Amino acid sequence: MLAVHALSASAQGKNAGDGVRIGVSFGGISTFSVAVEWFSDTHAVELGVGTWAFRDVSVSAVYKEYFFGSRVRPFVGAGLWTVAAFPPGRRTGVALMLRAPVGADWMFADDHSVGAALNVNRALRVRGTDPEDDVPPVGRIVPLPEVYYRVRL
């Protein structure tokens, strides 16, 4: 009985119900970010806000799907990420990207999780800080690693 309870106790496990997790991330959409994740069983929506160098702000919204019912749970997601840079004396630069995180979440203690993801990103629109630079974004895929800590409220 205890073993069955341990397998279904994940924050995003089947029959986990509805809830909220908050946490911090390093890498991914920024050097440092905070995140709020609303979940219902194996589905989740995550909102992250962060910065690369305190002269910019990154905001991301991602839908995630978690798999299996153990304490270590792989996930995939899809969403949008935007970053705005505010260099002194120049116009604000803005970029909009597709974001697809692929990773795993480990619930190491009741209500506490750590995880890692590889965020696969592709630029959709870019407005650089130089008004004379109107080169369209290159269509390459950019992978960015991320590690995080989350706590269930």
Buried (B, 14 or more C-beta within 10 A) or exposed (E): EEEEEEBEBBBBBEEBEEBBBEBBBBBBBBBBBEBBBEBEBBEBBBBBBBBBEEEBBBBBEBEBEBEBBBBEBBBBBEBEBBBBBEEEEEEEBBBBBBBBBBBBBBBEEEEBBBBBBBBBBBBBEBBBBEEEEEEEBEEEEEEBEBBBBBBBE
